[in-house]
């Protein structure tokens, strides 16, 4: 039998958000309005068709004072408190006054563990203690999660109370927590009950395997996308140079949008808007800003180009390149580096192929400049990192801010050698992209 956990707490303390993340399920209704969750709902984490564990999203307590008063009417020893709680559920299961409270207590009386969620960015108040006193009647394996909806921190105040009721207390912000923090939370949950230890260790291993699979699938799609663009061109004998160029750029941008949608699907984010105007880093592929952030600088292009086999007339001093392009470098290295740096200027040349019915045949593409592929790859890597580390509670438009390149110098050298011929180097490039994604996603973890 897989472990089950009832996620309990006052309304709007982050219960549904935590369930969404632990179950990796973005279908869960999340709203800032109180009372969004009115019935208990089960969300199993399934990997390869197998249920690893189950989260039960519950409403907030509505009448805790009345419940506790009823429980205390009849004093019972500790070994009978669970029976007393079951008696309450049986007595009031059809009473509309306690409908939501019964939704909370029923799965707990049936053996679910308790995850009690509080917003530790707000001060503790006595009203919460009634929840804890009621839950203590179950004698269930239980832990408390300190969520932080705002920036304030009252965790010490909360801990002084929670330690009287819960075996384990963990900080966990589901909107920003990483894979590493998620696995630490699972580790803590595994210690609540010795029967749950191995299933939750298995869950951690299964999640690692799942992430590896999603990283590979993302790398595969990025690699395929780069190869597609590497061979993409447009020809026309009845369109002007300006019209053909605009159409070419629009199609490249549309290809990136399709890639982003595939990556969202791989990571099972179904409720994120993919309007390219909204999420495209606030600037498109062909902007100078995109080139500055995601492409190689001229200095980098020359140094890296020389480092992977350009004709060199000696060592290249990066610091001197700002004063003279030829300092320490042979002409071959400089020409190769500048060629790799040009990006858009050369990438968007329109060629005249010949004549057809008295009209010139124009062609734009395929793009061969390496810097252009550094830009495309960096954008795809940045988007993949954001999506792979995105809370499953996130819905609506995806705001990508503080865009930055992710490649280190070693990776740039590897890619420089591969991006010149994507068709020939496709298999090797896939391996490099996968390795980079593993690093940037796990760095976030």
KEMINU-403179 format. One record per residue (C-alpha): residue in three letters; chain; x, y, z. Coordinates in Angstrom, 2 decimals, padded with zeros to 5 digits. Example, Ala and Ser with C-alpha at 12.3 -4.5 7.8 and 13.67 -1.06 7.14 Angstrom:
BEGIN
NODE Ala A 012.30 -004.50 007.80;
NODE Ser A 013.67 -001.06 007.14;
//
This chain:
BEGIN
NODE Unk A 000.00 000.00 000.00;
NODE Unk A 001.43 003.40 -000.97;
NODE Unk A 001.69 006.22 001.62;
NODE Unk A -001.18 008.72 001.84;
NODE Unk A -000.96 012.24 003.27;
NODE Unk A -003.79 014.62 004.10;
NODE Unk A -002.61 018.20 003.59;
NODE Unk A -004.37 020.26 006.23;
NODE Unk A -004.50 023.89 007.37;
NODE Unk A -006.44 027.13 007.37;
NODE Unk A -007.68 028.52 004.03;
NODE Unk A -005.11 030.34 001.86;
NODE Unk A -002.01 029.02 003.60;
NODE Unk A -000.67 027.23 000.51;
NODE Unk A -002.14 023.72 000.93;
NODE Unk A -003.21 023.30 -002.70;
NODE Unk A 000.06 024.80 -003.92;
NODE Unk A 002.04 022.23 -001.92;
NODE Unk A -000.17 019.40 -003.21;
NODE Unk A 000.33 020.60 -006.81;
NODE Unk A 004.11 020.46 -006.40;
NODE Unk A 004.38 017.19 -004.49;
NODE Unk A 001.99 015.50 -006.92;
NODE Unk A 003.55 017.26 -009.95;
NODE Unk A 000.01 018.09 -011.02;
NODE Unk A -000.88 021.52 -012.42;
NODE Unk A -004.61 020.74 -012.69;
NODE Unk A -005.28 021.61 -009.04;
NODE Unk A -007.46 024.68 -008.53;
NODE Unk A -005.48 027.41 -006.78;
NODE Unk A -006.94 030.82 -005.95;
NODE Unk A -006.21 033.71 -003.58;
NODE Unk A -009.89 033.62 -002.61;
NODE Unk A -010.71 031.63 000.55;
NODE Unk A -012.89 028.57 000.15;
NODE Unk A -011.61 027.45 -003.26;
NODE Unk A -011.15 023.92 -001.90;
NODE Unk A -014.43 022.68 -000.38;
NODE Unk A -014.05 018.91 -000.73;
NODE Unk A -011.15 016.57 -000.17;
NODE Unk A -009.55 015.51 -003.45;
NODE Unk A -006.90 012.88 -004.01;
NODE Unk A -003.85 013.53 -006.21;
NODE Unk A -001.54 010.54 -006.64;
NODE Unk A 001.99 010.96 -007.92;
NODE Unk A 002.24 008.41 -010.71;
NODE Unk A 005.47 007.49 -012.46;
NODE Unk A 005.30 004.97 -015.30;
NODE Unk A 001.74 004.13 -014.25;
NODE Unk A 002.67 003.28 -010.66;
NODE Unk A 001.32 005.30 -007.72;
NODE Unk A 004.32 006.38 -005.63;
NODE Unk A 002.35 008.24 -002.98;
NODE Unk A -000.94 010.08 -002.67;
NODE Unk A -001.71 013.63 -001.53;
NODE Unk A -005.18 014.57 -000.31;
NODE Unk A -005.99 018.25 -000.71;
NODE Unk A -008.45 019.29 002.00;
NODE Unk A -010.54 022.38 002.81;
NODE Unk A -009.70 024.57 005.78;
NODE Unk A -011.34 023.89 009.15;
NODE Unk A -014.64 025.79 009.40;
NODE Unk A -015.86 025.04 012.95;
NODE Unk A -012.81 023.94 014.96;
NODE Unk A -014.12 025.38 018.26;
NODE Unk A -017.36 023.37 018.01;
NODE Unk A -015.48 020.20 017.00;
NODE Unk A -013.03 020.43 019.89;
NODE Unk A -015.82 021.18 022.36;
NODE Unk A -017.68 018.04 021.22;
NODE Unk A -014.54 015.89 021.48;
NODE Unk A -013.87 017.17 025.03;
NODE Unk A -017.42 016.46 026.20;
NODE Unk A -016.29 012.89 026.77;
NODE Unk A -012.82 012.48 028.19;
NODE Unk A -011.08 009.37 026.84;
NODE Unk A -007.58 007.92 027.31;
NODE Unk A -005.01 008.36 024.56;
NODE Unk A -005.61 004.89 023.11;
NODE Unk A -009.28 005.77 022.47;
NODE Unk A -008.86 009.25 021.00;
NODE Unk A -008.84 008.01 017.41;
NODE Unk A -012.11 006.18 018.08;
NODE Unk A -013.54 009.40 019.51;
NODE Unk A -012.56 011.25 016.30;
NODE Unk A -014.13 008.50 014.18;
NODE Unk A -017.29 008.84 016.29;
NODE Unk A -017.44 012.54 015.45;
NODE Unk A -017.12 011.81 011.73;
NODE Unk A -019.84 009.17 011.89;
NODE Unk A -022.18 011.37 013.97;
NODE Unk A -021.92 014.50 011.83;
NODE Unk A -021.21 013.07 008.35;
NODE Unk A -024.56 014.34 007.04;
NODE Unk A -024.63 017.61 008.99;
NODE Unk A -024.06 020.50 006.54;
NODE Unk A -022.56 022.64 009.32;
NODE Unk A -019.53 020.31 009.44;
NODE Unk A -019.38 019.29 005.77;
NODE Unk A -015.90 020.71 005.11;
NODE Unk A -014.55 019.63 008.50;
NODE Unk A -015.65 016.04 007.79;
NODE Unk A -013.80 016.25 004.46;
NODE Unk A -010.61 016.93 006.41;
NODE Unk A -011.08 014.34 009.14;
NODE Unk A -012.36 011.38 007.12;
NODE Unk A -009.07 010.51 005.30;
NODE Unk A -007.13 011.02 008.55;
NODE Unk A -009.35 008.59 010.44;
NODE Unk A -008.81 006.14 007.57;
NODE Unk A -005.02 006.10 008.03;
NODE Unk A -003.61 009.07 006.10;
NODE Unk A -000.61 010.88 007.55;
NODE Unk A -000.94 014.58 008.30;
NODE Unk A 000.93 017.45 006.67;
NODE Unk A -000.13 020.61 008.49;
NODE Unk A 000.59 023.81 006.54;
NODE Unk A 000.98 027.24 008.10;
NODE Unk A 001.94 030.58 006.62;
NODE Unk A 005.02 031.46 008.67;
NODE Unk A 005.18 034.91 007.10;
NODE Unk A 002.27 035.80 009.43;
NODE Unk A 002.36 035.75 013.25;
NODE Unk A 001.03 032.76 015.19;
NODE Unk A -002.40 033.14 016.80;
NODE Unk A -004.35 030.95 019.22;
NODE Unk A -007.01 030.02 016.64;
NODE Unk A -004.52 027.64 015.00;
NODE Unk A -004.02 025.66 018.18;
NODE Unk A -007.56 024.29 017.99;
NODE Unk A -006.64 022.68 014.63;
NODE Unk A -003.63 021.02 016.21;
NODE Unk A -005.56 019.78 019.22;
NODE Unk A -008.20 018.20 016.98;
NODE Unk A -005.56 016.59 014.73;
NODE Unk A -003.74 015.20 017.76;
NODE Unk A -006.76 012.95 018.44;
NODE Unk A -005.87 010.94 015.34;
NODE Unk A -002.44 009.97 016.68;
NODE Unk A -001.38 009.87 013.02;
NODE Unk A 002.20 010.29 011.71;
NODE Unk A 002.37 014.04 011.21;
NODE Unk A 004.61 016.91 010.25;
NODE Unk A 004.23 020.67 009.87;
NODE Unk A 005.34 022.73 006.88;
NODE Unk A 006.31 026.37 007.29;
NODE Unk A 005.21 028.04 004.06;
NODE Unk A 006.11 031.66 003.30;
NODE Unk A 003.50 033.49 001.24;
NODE Unk A 005.11 036.87 001.98;
NODE Unk A 008.66 037.91 002.89;
NODE Unk A 008.21 038.26 006.67;
NODE Unk A 009.50 035.41 008.84;
NODE Unk A 007.78 034.37 012.08;
NODE Unk A 009.12 030.82 011.94;
NODE Unk A 010.64 030.85 015.45;
NODE Unk A 007.31 031.90 016.91;
NODE Unk A 005.55 029.09 015.03;
NODE Unk A 008.13 026.46 015.92;
NODE Unk A 007.70 027.11 019.64;
NODE Unk A 004.09 025.92 019.29;
NODE Unk A 004.35 023.34 016.51;
NODE Unk A 006.97 021.29 018.36;
NODE Unk A 004.29 020.32 020.90;
NODE Unk A 002.15 018.68 018.21;
NODE Unk A 004.35 017.58 015.32;
NODE Unk A 007.30 015.21 015.07;
NODE Unk A 008.93 017.08 012.16;
NODE Unk A 008.83 020.75 011.13;
NODE Unk A 010.18 021.79 007.70;
NODE Unk A 010.48 025.06 005.82;
NODE Unk A 009.14 024.68 002.29;
NODE Unk A 008.00 027.37 -000.13;
NODE Unk A 006.29 025.53 -003.02;
NODE Unk A 006.47 028.52 -005.35;
NODE Unk A 010.27 028.66 -005.35;
NODE Unk A 011.54 025.39 -003.88;
NODE Unk A 014.01 023.41 -005.97;
NODE Unk A 014.19 019.71 -006.75;
NODE Unk A 016.79 019.33 -004.00;
NODE Unk A 014.45 020.90 -001.42;
NODE Unk A 011.56 018.80 -002.70;
NODE Unk A 013.61 015.63 -002.16;
NODE Unk A 014.61 016.80 001.32;
NODE Unk A 010.92 017.15 002.13;
NODE Unk A 010.27 013.60 000.88;
NODE Unk A 013.16 012.41 003.04;
NODE Unk A 011.52 014.02 006.08;
NODE Unk A 008.15 012.46 005.19;
NODE Unk A 009.80 009.03 004.94;
NODE Unk A 010.75 009.22 008.63;
NODE Unk A 007.18 009.72 009.84;
NODE Unk A 006.38 006.02 009.64;
NODE Unk A 008.85 003.16 009.23;
NODE Unk A 006.46 001.48 006.80;
NODE Unk A 006.69 004.54 004.55;
NODE Unk A 010.48 004.79 004.56;
NODE Unk A 011.25 002.51 001.64;
NODE Unk A 008.29 003.62 -000.54;
NODE Unk A 009.38 007.25 -000.18;
NODE Unk A 013.03 006.39 -000.84;
NODE Unk A 011.77 004.69 -003.97;
NODE Unk A 009.82 007.87 -004.74;
NODE Unk A 013.04 009.90 -004.59;
NODE Unk A 014.79 007.48 -006.94;
NODE Unk A 011.80 007.48 -009.31;
NODE Unk A 011.76 011.29 -009.38;
NODE Unk A 015.47 011.36 -010.24;
NODE Unk A 014.80 008.94 -013.10;
NODE Unk A 011.82 011.02 -014.23;
NODE Unk A 013.91 014.20 -014.31;
NODE Unk A 016.64 012.45 -016.31;
NODE Unk A 014.01 011.36 -018.84;
NODE Unk A 012.55 014.86 -019.13;
NODE Unk A 016.00 016.40 -019.48;
NODE Unk A 016.84 013.98 -022.30;
NODE Unk A 013.54 014.68 -024.07;
NODE Unk A 014.12 018.44 -023.77;
NODE Unk A 017.66 018.08 -025.13;
NODE Unk A 016.36 015.95 -028.00;
NODE Unk A 013.78 018.58 -029.00;
NODE Unk A 016.33 021.41 -028.79;
NODE Unk A 018.78 019.45 -030.93;
NODE Unk A 016.12 018.67 -033.52;
NODE Unk A 015.03 022.33 -033.57;
NODE Unk A 018.60 023.54 -034.21;
NODE Unk A 019.07 021.08 -037.05;
NODE Unk A 015.74 022.14 -038.57;
NODE Unk A 016.78 025.79 -038.61;
NODE Unk A 020.27 024.88 -039.90;
NODE Unk A 018.68 023.57 -043.12;
NODE Unk A 015.80 026.07 -043.34;
NODE Unk A 015.57 028.56 -046.24;
NODE Unk A 012.94 030.44 -048.22;
NODE Unk A 012.92 031.14 -051.96;
NODE Unk A 010.66 033.41 -053.99;
NODE Unk A 010.49 035.07 -057.38;
NODE Unk A 007.43 037.21 -056.62;
NODE Unk A 008.25 038.71 -053.21;
NODE Unk A 010.42 041.68 -052.44;
NODE Unk A 013.60 041.28 -050.43;
NODE Unk A 011.95 042.98 -047.44;
NODE Unk A 008.86 040.76 -047.52;
NODE Unk A 010.87 037.55 -047.92;
NODE Unk A 013.19 038.55 -045.07;
NODE Unk A 010.27 039.36 -042.75;
NODE Unk A 008.58 036.06 -043.57;
NODE Unk A 011.82 034.17 -042.89;
NODE Unk A 012.24 035.81 -039.48;
NODE Unk A 008.60 035.15 -038.55;
NODE Unk A 008.96 031.47 -039.41;
NODE Unk A 012.13 031.16 -037.29;
NODE Unk A 010.31 032.80 -034.37;
NODE Unk A 007.35 030.42 -034.86;
NODE Unk A 009.73 027.44 -034.76;
NODE Unk A 011.06 028.65 -031.41;
NODE Unk A 007.51 029.03 -030.12;
NODE Unk A 006.72 025.43 -031.10;
NODE Unk A 009.87 024.27 -029.32;
NODE Unk A 008.83 026.13 -026.16;
NODE Unk A 005.40 024.50 -026.29;
NODE Unk A 006.99 021.05 -026.59;
NODE Unk A 009.21 021.75 -023.58;
NODE Unk A 006.20 022.86 -021.53;
NODE Unk A 004.48 019.60 -022.52;
NODE Unk A 007.54 017.50 -021.58;
NODE Unk A 007.54 019.04 -018.09;
NODE Unk A 003.74 018.67 -017.86;
NODE Unk A 002.88 022.34 -017.47;
NODE Unk A -000.47 022.53 -019.21;
NODE Unk A -001.73 025.83 -017.81;
NODE Unk A 001.03 028.17 -018.91;
NODE Unk A 000.32 030.68 -021.69;
NODE Unk A 002.72 030.50 -024.61;
NODE Unk A 002.03 033.82 -026.32;
NODE Unk A 005.43 034.51 -027.86;
NODE Unk A 004.95 038.26 -027.49;
NODE Unk A 004.46 037.85 -023.77;
NODE Unk A 007.07 035.24 -022.90;
NODE Unk A 009.78 035.82 -025.45;
NODE Unk A 012.23 037.38 -022.96;
NODE Unk A 010.69 040.78 -023.85;
NODE Unk A 012.77 040.76 -027.04;
NODE Unk A 012.81 038.54 -030.11;
NODE Unk A 015.53 036.31 -031.51;
NODE Unk A 016.80 038.89 -033.97;
NODE Unk A 017.17 041.83 -031.57;
NODE Unk A 020.53 043.26 -030.60;
NODE Unk A 019.61 042.62 -026.96;
NODE Unk A 019.23 038.92 -027.72;
NODE Unk A 022.62 038.92 -029.41;
NODE Unk A 024.28 040.70 -026.49;
NODE Unk A 022.86 038.36 -023.82;
NODE Unk A 022.79 035.02 -025.58;
NODE Unk A 025.47 035.26 -028.27;
NODE Unk A 029.25 035.29 -028.22;
NODE Unk A 031.04 038.58 -027.81;
NODE Unk A 033.60 039.40 -030.46;
NODE Unk A 036.42 038.72 -028.00;
NODE Unk A 034.93 035.37 -027.03;
NODE Unk A 034.45 034.38 -030.67;
NODE Unk A 038.09 035.06 -031.49;
NODE Unk A 039.51 033.36 -028.40;
NODE Unk A 037.24 030.32 -028.59;
NODE Unk A 037.70 030.06 -032.35;
NODE Unk A 041.45 030.00 -031.88;
NODE Unk A 041.17 027.53 -029.05;
NODE Unk A 039.36 024.95 -031.17;
NODE Unk A 041.71 024.94 -034.11;
NODE Unk A 041.78 028.26 -035.92;
NODE Unk A 045.16 029.18 -037.40;
NODE Unk A 047.05 030.89 -034.59;
NODE Unk A 050.16 033.00 -034.57;
NODE Unk A 050.71 032.54 -030.85;
NODE Unk A 048.67 032.68 -027.66;
NODE Unk A 045.66 034.99 -027.61;
NODE Unk A 045.39 037.49 -024.79;
NODE Unk A 041.72 038.29 -024.19;
NODE Unk A 042.53 041.51 -022.36;
NODE Unk A 044.45 042.89 -025.36;
NODE Unk A 041.64 042.24 -027.84;
NODE Unk A 039.91 045.41 -026.74;
NODE Unk A 042.90 047.39 -028.08;
NODE Unk A 043.77 045.46 -031.23;
NODE Unk A 042.09 042.51 -032.87;
NODE Unk A 045.44 041.12 -033.95;
NODE Unk A 047.15 041.09 -030.56;
NODE Unk A 048.52 037.60 -030.04;
NODE Unk A 046.34 036.05 -032.75;
NODE Unk A 046.91 034.95 -036.31;
NODE Unk A 044.72 036.32 -039.10;
NODE Unk A 042.90 032.98 -039.45;
NODE Unk A 041.74 033.04 -035.86;
NODE Unk A 040.54 036.63 -036.14;
NODE Unk A 038.65 036.06 -039.38;
NODE Unk A 037.06 032.87 -038.03;
NODE Unk A 036.14 034.57 -034.78;
NODE Unk A 034.66 037.63 -036.41;
NODE Unk A 032.69 035.37 -038.76;
NODE Unk A 031.27 033.51 -035.81;
NODE Unk A 030.41 036.80 -034.09;
NODE Unk A 028.56 038.48 -036.95;
NODE Unk A 025.34 036.55 -036.39;
NODE Unk A 022.44 038.60 -037.72;
NODE Unk A 024.36 040.75 -040.18;
NODE Unk A 025.46 037.80 -042.29;
NODE Unk A 022.68 035.45 -041.24;
NODE Unk A 019.98 037.56 -042.87;
NODE Unk A 021.61 038.16 -046.24;
NODE Unk A 019.23 037.69 -049.17;
NODE Unk A 020.92 036.03 -052.16;
NODE Unk A 019.97 036.33 -055.83;
NODE Unk A 019.94 032.81 -057.31;
NODE Unk A 018.99 033.61 -060.88;
NODE Unk A 015.98 034.57 -063.00;
NODE Unk A 012.55 032.99 -063.41;
NODE Unk A 010.00 034.40 -065.90;
NODE Unk A 011.88 037.64 -066.00;
NODE Unk A 012.05 037.96 -062.21;
NODE Unk A 014.91 037.46 -059.83;
NODE Unk A 014.84 034.35 -057.64;
NODE Unk A 015.64 035.43 -054.11;
NODE Unk A 016.72 033.17 -051.25;
NODE Unk A 017.25 033.79 -047.57;
NODE Unk A 018.86 031.08 -045.45;
NODE Unk A 019.98 028.60 -044.50;
NODE Unk A 021.84 030.37 -041.72;
NODE Unk A 025.33 029.03 -041.10;
NODE Unk A 026.82 031.61 -038.69;
NODE Unk A 027.74 029.93 -035.41;
NODE Unk A 026.82 032.88 -033.22;
NODE Unk A 023.23 032.64 -034.38;
NODE Unk A 023.08 029.07 -033.05;
NODE Unk A 024.67 030.12 -029.78;
NODE Unk A 021.79 032.59 -029.46;
NODE Unk A 019.12 030.02 -030.32;
NODE Unk A 020.64 027.41 -028.01;
NODE Unk A 021.10 029.79 -025.08;
NODE Unk A 017.49 030.95 -025.37;
NODE Unk A 016.26 027.35 -025.47;
NODE Unk A 018.43 026.39 -022.48;
NODE Unk A 017.24 029.36 -020.46;
NODE Unk A 013.59 028.58 -021.22;
NODE Unk A 014.09 024.89 -020.37;
NODE Unk A 015.73 025.76 -017.04;
NODE Unk A 012.83 028.05 -016.10;
NODE Unk A 010.22 025.44 -017.03;
NODE Unk A 012.03 022.54 -015.33;
NODE Unk A 012.21 024.48 -012.06;
NODE Unk A 008.74 026.05 -012.32;
NODE Unk A 006.19 025.49 -009.57;
NODE Unk A 003.29 023.28 -010.68;
NODE Unk A 001.06 025.81 -008.96;
NODE Unk A 002.04 028.40 -011.58;
NODE Unk A -000.71 029.28 -014.04;
NODE Unk A -001.30 031.96 -016.65;
NODE Unk A 001.38 033.82 -018.57;
NODE Unk A 005.00 032.89 -018.01;
NODE Unk A 007.11 035.93 -017.24;
NODE Unk A 010.77 035.37 -018.05;
NODE Unk A 012.89 038.01 -016.44;
NODE Unk A 016.60 038.53 -015.95;
NODE Unk A 017.41 036.54 -019.06;
NODE Unk A 021.01 035.43 -019.09;
NODE Unk A 023.29 033.03 -020.88;
NODE Unk A 024.02 029.77 -019.10;
NODE Unk A 027.07 028.39 -020.87;
NODE Unk A 030.48 028.22 -019.24;
NODE Unk A 033.72 028.59 -021.21;
NODE Unk A 034.32 024.85 -021.54;
NODE Unk A 030.83 024.34 -022.96;
NODE Unk A 031.27 027.24 -025.38;
NODE Unk A 034.42 025.64 -026.76;
NODE Unk A 032.65 022.29 -027.20;
NODE Unk A 029.73 023.94 -028.94;
NODE Unk A 031.92 026.12 -031.18;
NODE Unk A 033.41 022.95 -032.63;
NODE Unk A 029.98 021.39 -033.20;
NODE Unk A 027.73 024.25 -034.35;
NODE Unk A 029.46 024.71 -037.68;
NODE Unk A 027.85 021.55 -039.07;
NODE Unk A 024.76 020.53 -037.15;
NODE Unk A 023.86 017.72 -039.54;
NODE Unk A 027.22 016.02 -039.13;
NODE Unk A 027.51 016.61 -035.38;
NODE Unk A 023.91 015.99 -034.35;
NODE Unk A 024.52 012.97 -032.11;
NODE Unk A 027.45 014.58 -030.28;
NODE Unk A 025.56 017.85 -029.96;
NODE Unk A 022.63 016.05 -028.33;
NODE Unk A 024.96 014.64 -025.68;
NODE Unk A 026.44 018.08 -024.98;
NODE Unk A 023.02 019.74 -024.74;
NODE Unk A 021.82 017.01 -022.37;
NODE Unk A 024.90 017.48 -020.19;
NODE Unk A 024.37 021.27 -020.09;
NODE Unk A 020.70 020.89 -019.17;
NODE Unk A 021.57 018.49 -016.37;
NODE Unk A 023.98 021.05 -014.99;
NODE Unk A 021.74 024.12 -015.21;
NODE Unk A 018.68 022.34 -013.85;
NODE Unk A 020.56 020.63 -011.04;
NODE Unk A 022.36 023.86 -010.20;
NODE Unk A 018.92 025.29 -009.53;
NODE Unk A 018.22 022.25 -007.40;
//
